[in-house]
């Protein structure tokens, strides 16, 4: 992978937010969940969908803090407009495990 400069890294706005609502996304091509995430007063609530059904159900996601890229342009995912990209890592089966802080932090905090 090519090296990037620190300035390039600073262009990616990664913030923490709390999931306020989560619903199944049956219209998605691959199993997914719709998420509404509160990123605090500066950014507000944004929505996205994520293929995270191997480890999560909608009811286990509400109240969870997650990390997301908030400065990508919106992207149409079937009938749903995704406004952020939640971040995760693959487990041993290539199923996604969400990235989150290990203790509660204020919503909207920027990763650095």
KEDOBA-675207 format. One record per residue (C-alpha): residue number from 1; residue in three letters; x, y, z. Coordinates in pm, whole numbers. Example, Ala and Ser with C-alpha at 12.3 -4.5 7.8 and 13.67 -1.06 7.14 Angstrom:
<rs>
<r 1,"Ala",<1230,-450,780>>;
<r 2,"Ser",<1367,-106,714>>;
</rs>
This chain:
<rs>
<r 1,"Unk",<0,0,0>>;
<r 2,"Unk",<128,347,-85>>;
<r 3,"Unk",<243,578,193>>;
<r 4,"Unk",<40,892,256>>;
<r 5,"Unk",<134,1218,420>>;
<r 6,"Unk",<1,1336,754>>;
<r 7,"Unk",<-196,1601,564>>;
<r 8,"Unk",<-363,1322,363>>;
<r 9,"Unk",<-456,1145,686>>;
<r 10,"Unk",<-605,1465,829>>;
<r 11,"Unk",<-847,1483,533>>;
<r 12,"Unk",<-1025,1172,664>>;
<r 13,"Unk",<-1269,1284,935>>;
<r 14,"Unk",<-1324,988,1169>>;
<r 15,"Unk",<-1563,1056,1456>>;
<r 16,"Unk",<-1734,869,1736>>;
<r 17,"Unk",<-2111,856,1757>>;
<r 18,"Unk",<-2384,671,1940>>;
<r 19,"Unk",<-2632,450,1756>>;
<r 20,"Unk",<-2978,595,1827>>;
<r 21,"Unk",<-3180,367,1601>>;
<r 22,"Unk",<-3117,41,1412>>;
<r 23,"Unk",<-3341,-155,1175>>;
<r 24,"Unk",<-3309,-461,953>>;
<r 25,"Unk",<-3237,-380,587>>;
<r 26,"Unk",<-3412,-661,398>>;
<r 27,"Unk",<-3383,-480,62>>;
<r 28,"Unk",<-3001,-494,71>>;
<r 29,"Unk",<-2827,-744,-161>>;
<r 30,"Unk",<-2625,-882,133>>;
<r 31,"Unk",<-2763,-900,488>>;
<r 32,"Unk",<-2730,-556,648>>;
<r 33,"Unk",<-2861,-328,920>>;
<r 34,"Unk",<-2965,37,884>>;
<r 35,"Unk",<-2812,262,1150>>;
<r 36,"Unk",<-2886,615,1267>>;
<r 37,"Unk",<-2588,756,1457>>;
<r 38,"Unk",<-2569,1073,1671>>;
<r 39,"Unk",<-2236,1251,1621>>;
<r 40,"Unk",<-2311,1538,1860>>;
<r 41,"Unk",<-2413,1900,1805>>;
<r 42,"Unk",<-2154,1986,1538>>;
<r 43,"Unk",<-2248,1704,1296>>;
<r 44,"Unk",<-2584,1580,1422>>;
<r 45,"Unk",<-2747,1251,1331>>;
<r 46,"Unk",<-2637,1065,1018>>;
<r 47,"Unk",<-2750,734,874>>;
<r 48,"Unk",<-2576,440,712>>;
<r 49,"Unk",<-2613,70,645>>;
<r 50,"Unk",<-2362,-195,742>>;
<r 51,"Unk",<-2311,-564,669>>;
<r 52,"Unk",<-2268,-655,1035>>;
<r 53,"Unk",<-2543,-913,1087>>;
<r 54,"Unk",<-2304,-1195,1188>>;
<r 55,"Unk",<-2227,-1028,1522>>;
<r 56,"Unk",<-2506,-775,1576>>;
<r 57,"Unk",<-2882,-739,1573>>;
<r 58,"Unk",<-3063,-405,1565>>;
<r 59,"Unk",<-3153,-426,1935>>;
<r 60,"Unk",<-2790,-486,2041>>;
<r 61,"Unk",<-2668,-178,1851>>;
<r 62,"Unk",<-2883,98,2003>>;
<r 63,"Unk",<-2675,288,2260>>;
<r 64,"Unk",<-2343,152,2129>>;
<r 65,"Unk",<-2068,398,2038>>;
<r 66,"Unk",<-1908,338,1698>>;
<r 67,"Unk",<-1638,498,1483>>;
<r 68,"Unk",<-1722,629,1136>>;
<r 69,"Unk",<-1585,835,850>>;
<r 70,"Unk",<-1819,1136,834>>;
<r 71,"Unk",<-1682,1328,536>>;
<r 72,"Unk",<-1753,1091,246>>;
<r 73,"Unk",<-2025,1207,6>>;
<r 74,"Unk",<-2365,1037,54>>;
<r 75,"Unk",<-2406,709,-134>>;
<r 76,"Unk",<-2725,541,-248>>;
<r 77,"Unk",<-2750,182,-121>>;
<r 78,"Unk",<-3065,45,-286>>;
<r 79,"Unk",<-3356,252,-150>>;
<r 80,"Unk",<-3143,391,137>>;
<r 81,"Unk",<-2904,689,137>>;
<r 82,"Unk",<-2587,617,336>>;
<r 83,"Unk",<-2424,931,481>>;
<r 84,"Unk",<-2127,788,676>>;
<r 85,"Unk",<-1905,479,671>>;
<r 86,"Unk",<-1893,285,999>>;
<r 87,"Unk",<-1557,121,1062>>;
<r 88,"Unk",<-1485,-238,1153>>;
<r 89,"Unk",<-1238,-522,1124>>;
<r 90,"Unk",<-1284,-876,993>>;
<r 91,"Unk",<-1284,-1160,1242>>;
<r 92,"Unk",<-1146,-1507,1158>>;
<r 93,"Unk",<-1447,-1574,931>>;
<r 94,"Unk",<-1426,-1235,755>>;
<r 95,"Unk",<-1736,-1112,945>>;
<r 96,"Unk",<-1717,-749,1055>>;
<r 97,"Unk",<-1660,-645,1415>>;
<r 98,"Unk",<-1727,-275,1475>>;
<r 99,"Unk",<-1458,-37,1599>>;
<r 100,"Unk",<-1552,151,1915>>;
<r 101,"Unk",<-1382,327,2206>>;
<r 102,"Unk",<-1314,108,2511>>;
<r 103,"Unk",<-1483,363,2737>>;
<r 104,"Unk",<-1757,623,2690>>;
<r 105,"Unk",<-1645,946,2522>>;
<r 106,"Unk",<-1841,1252,2405>>;
<r 107,"Unk",<-2020,1200,2072>>;
<r 108,"Unk",<-1855,1381,1783>>;
<r 109,"Unk",<-1500,1340,1913>>;
<r 110,"Unk",<-1250,1323,1626>>;
<r 111,"Unk",<-1001,1038,1609>>;
<r 112,"Unk",<-636,1145,1618>>;
</rs>
